[in-house]
C-alpha cells in the first residue's frame, strides 16, 4: 500500500540514522495507518526492545510470508536468541527490555539497504506509471483524441505487477433506496460469479476439470457456494445486506493450482446508512468512522486475536476509504485467510462495504492485486 505520512516520516528518519525519532512515528503508523510489511520491518529495525523487534517481524511475515528481508531478520533474531523460537510473543509492552539483535555491521547494513531498496523500488514503479500515463494522455490530447485518452485511463492496467486487469462497473437497484453504481479494477481472470452467466459456468468447468481425483469430488459444492443468481439483488432495509452478495472470483486454472477450494474473491456485501455521528462521507468523516469503530475492532481482536490492522486510506484526492484487515478461518475450507473489509463512500448518506478474501497460500503473491482493487473501489453513481 502507499505509505502514509507517519510511516513516510518514520522511514526517512530511520534512513537518516535518527532512530529514537523514527521509533515514535513508526509506532504511531502501525497503530493508525494501513498495515504494511515494510513499516513493521522498519519498526523492528529501529526498536531497542527485543520483544517489539520479534513482534514487528512476525507481523510483517503475516502480511508477506516470503518477504526476504523479513525472513533474514527473523533468522538473525533466532540465531542470537534461540530461546525465542518457541512460544508466542505478545504485543510489546512499554518500557525497556532486552536489547534487539546486535547484528554484525555488514549484516545490519545489508538489512538497512534492503529495506531502503524495497521502498524505493515501489516508489519508482509508481512514478514510472504516472509519467507514462501522463505522456500518453498529452500525446492523445495533442492529436485531438480526448475521448480516446479518457478510455485509456479507464482501461489501463492499474497494478505494479505484470498482471493484466480489467475495469468493471456494478449497478445495484434498490426499490426502497435507489440505484448505486460502483467502478473497480480487478485482475482480468476474476469473473462475476453469476450462476446464469455462460462465461462463468465455462470458467468453473475448466477449474474443476484441472483438478486431480482426490480433490475433484468436493470442489463442485464449494464453487456452487461462490455463485448466485444475480438477476435480482435485494438490499435488506434493516441491515443493508445484499441478498445475494455480488462476487468476483479468481478463475485462472494456473493461479488456482495450489488451492482451488478457496479462490481469492471480492464481494459487495452491504450498502448501509452512515452512523448518526457522521455528517457526510468526506475524508474527515471517514476518519471519524475509523475512530467510532475502534472499540469494536479492539473487542473482536481481544476475542479472536484476528485483527492485523485498520486505517483510513486516501487512494485519490478527496476520496478516502476505511479498511480493516483480519486474518481468520475461511468458511469455505477452514484454512486461514486474509479478509480486507473496505468501507467506501456511496453518496453523502451511505457506505458500501466490500470484502476481499485471500488465503494465506495466495496472500503474498496477490499483494499487488489487493492494492489495486482497494485503491480502485469507488462509487460513480448514487441516488
Residue, then its C-alpha position, 0 to 999 in steps of 0.5 A: x500500500x502507499x505509505x502514509x505520512x507517519x510511516x513516510x516520516x518514520x522511514x526517512x528518519x530511520x534512513x537518516x540514522x535518527x532512530x529514537x525519532x523514527x521509533x515514535x512515528x513508526x509506532x504511531x503508523x502501525x497503530x493508525x495507518x494501513x498495515x504494511x510489511x515494510x513499516x513493521x520491518x522498519x519498526x523492528x529495525x529501529x526498536x531497542x526492545x527485543x520483544x517489539x523487534x520479534x513482534x514487528x517481524x512476525x507481523x510483517x511475515x503475516x502480511x508477506x510470508x516470503x518477504x526476504x528481508x523479513x525472513x533474514x531478520x527473523x533468522x538473525x533474531x533466532x540465531x542470537x536468541x534461540x530461546x525465542x523460537x518457541x512460544x508466542x510473543x505478545x504485543x510489546x509492552x512499554x518500557x525497556x527490555x532486552x536489547x534487539x539483535x546486535x547484528x554484525x555491521x555488514x549484516x545490519x547494513x545489508x538489512x538497512x539497504x534492503x529495506x531502503x531498496x524495497x521502498x524505493x523500488x515501489x516508489x519508482x514503479x509508481x512514478x514510472x506509471x504516472x509519467x507514462x500515463x501522463x505522456x500518453x494522455x498529452x500525446x492523445x490530447x495533442x492529436x485531438x483524441x480526448x475521448x480516446x485518452x479518457x478510455x485509456x485511463x479507464x482501461x489501463x492496467x492499474x497494478x505494479x505487477x505484470x498482471x493484466x486487469x480489467x475495469x468493471x462497473x456494478x449497478x445495484x437497484x434498490x426499490x426502497x433506496x435507489x440505484x448505486x453504481x460502483x467502478x473497480x479494477x480487478x485482475x482480468x481472470x476474476x469473473x462475476x460469479x453469476x450462476x446464469x452467466x455462460x462465461x462463468x459456468x465455462x470458467x468453473x468447468x475448466x477449474x474443476x476439470x484441472x483438478x486431480x481425483x482426490x480433490x475433484x469430488x468436493x470442489x463442485x459444492x464449494x464453487x456452487x457456494x461462490x455463485x448466485x443468481x444475480x438477476x435480482x439483488x435485494x438490499x435488506x432495509x434493516x441491515x443493508x445486506x445484499x441478498x445475494x452478495x455480488x462476487x468476483x472470483x479468481x478463475x485462472x486454472x494456473x493461479x488456482x493450482x495450489x488451492x482451488x477450494x478457496x479462490x481469492x474473491x471480492x464481494x459487495x456485501x452491504x450498502x448501509x446508512x452512515x452512523x448518526x455521528x457522521x455528517x457526510x462521507x468526506x475524508x474527515x468523516x471517514x476518519x471519524x468512522x475509523x475512530x467510532x469503530x475502534x472499540x469494536x475492532x479492539x473487542x473482536x481482536x481481544x476475542x479472536x486475536x484476528x485483527x492485523x490492522x485498520x486505517x483510513x486510506x486516501x487512494x485519490x484526492x478527496x476520496x478516502x476509504x476505511x479498511x480493516x484487515x483480519x486474518x481468520x478461518x475461511x468458511x469455505x475450507x477452514x484454512x486461514x485467510x486474509x479478509x480486507x473489509x473496505x468501507x467506501x463512500x456511496x453518496x453523502x448518506x451511505x457506505x458500501x462495504x466490500x470484502x476481499x478474501x485471500x488465503x494465506x497460500x495466495x496472500x503474498x503473491x496477490x499483494x499487488x492485486x489487493x492494492x489495486x482493487x482497494x485503491x480502485x473501489x469507488x462509487x460513480x453513481x448514487x441516488 
